[in-house]
Amino acid sequence: MTSTIAAVSDRTRGVGALVHRPGVVTLVLIAATVGLRVWVPSDDSTSAVCFVRRCTGTACPGCGLTRALAFLFRGDLASMWAMHPLAPLFAIDAAAVAALLWVARSGRALKPHWIALWAGIHVPLLLGIWMWRTVIGTLPI
């Protein structure tokens, strides 16, 4: 009896709950896509979405990604590239997360080492692009 209660309570909390609600994740991603499609990014630093940029005035490795995604969903690839060249990769990642949650719901186990490998590729990419753009002076302000 106790193990059943523990299993149910584990499923309803935290990230584990998302595996049991892939429809919610999918709807949130669709809403975010629509929101980014209609949002008009501003170059005004006082309206920055990035917490690091807002507090320090400097760009973090992910600075420009939100604006880049907004431009990507509008089809403005030149502006997207200027804001953050990894935006298409992160858009694909978001769709992949939703797909993986649907797969996990069907009973197939997600392999944690694949997730770690994916993150292990993204972090150096993100930091490398950030350092390169810092050196050549093309970080979004």
N, C-alpha and C positions, 0 to 999 in steps of 0.2 A: 504494500500500500504506500509506504513512504517513498519507495523508489519511483512509483508512478507519479506521485505529487511532485517530486523533485524534477523528474523529466519534463513534466508539463510546465513547471515554473521556469526551468532553464530555457524552454522553447519560446517563452513569452517575454524574455528580457534580452536586451543588448543586440549584438550583431546576429546572434543565433535566431532571433525572432524574424529577421529579414529573410532568412531562407524559407520560412513558412509563409511569407507574404511577398512573393516576387511581383504580384500585381501592383502593390503599393509602391514598390521601388520603380517599376515601369511607369506608373502614372506620375510619380515625382519627376522622373527624367523627361517625360513628355512635357510636363508643365514647365520645367526649367528650360527646355528647348524653345518652347513657345515664348516664354518670358524673355529669353535672350534674343529671340528673333525680333521682338517688338521694342526692346530696350534700346535707347540711343546712348552709347557710351560717351562720357565726357572726358575731356583732357584736364579738367579742373582738379587739382590735387586735393581740394577740400571735399570733393565728392568721391574720393577713392574708395573702392570696395575692399582693397587689401588692407588688413589690419596693420601689418608691418609698415607699409608705405604711409598709412595714416598717422601712425605713432612716431615713426622715425624720419619720414620724408625720403627714405631711400627704397629702392626696389628690391624685393626678395626674389628668389629663383622662380617663383610662380607669378610674379607681377606681370600683368598684361594678359594672363590666360582668360580671365572672364571677358574682357573686352575683345580678345581675339576670337573666342567662341561666338560672341555676338556677331562679329563681322563674318565669321565662317558661315553661320546659319543664315546670314543675309546674302551670301555669295560674293562678298567683297574680299577676295583672296589677298590682294595687295595690302590692304589695311590689316587683315588677319596676320599676315606674315610680319608686318612691322611691329605688331603688338607682341606676338609670341609664336614662333614657328612650330611649336609642339601642340598647338591647339587641335589639329586633326587627330593626332595620336590620343589625346585625352578624350575627345568625342567618341572615338572608337572604343576606348577603355570603358566609358560609361555604358555604352550599348553592350559591351562584353560582360560587364557586371550583371546587368539585367538578365542577359541570356544565361549566364552561369547560375544565377539564382533559380531560374526556371528549370535548369538541368538538375540542380540539387534537390528541388522540390519533387522531381520525378523519382527520387530515390537513389540516384547516382551520387557517389561521394566525390566531393571536390578534393583535389590533391593539394595540400598546403605547400608542397615544394614548388609547384607551378606558380602559385601566387607569389611566393618568395622570390622566385627567379624573375618574374615579371616586374616586381618592385625593384629588384636588384639591377634591372636594366634601366628602368625609368629614372631612378635617383641620380645615377651618374650622368644620364642625358640631360636632365633638368639642371643639375649643377654645372655641367660643362657648357651648356648654352648660356646660362647666367654669367659664368666667368668670361666667356668669349664676348658676350654683348657688353659686359662691364669694360673690358679692355678696349673694344672698338667704339664704345660710347653710344650704343643704340638701344639701351634699356628704356622702356617707356617711363615717362615721368608723370 
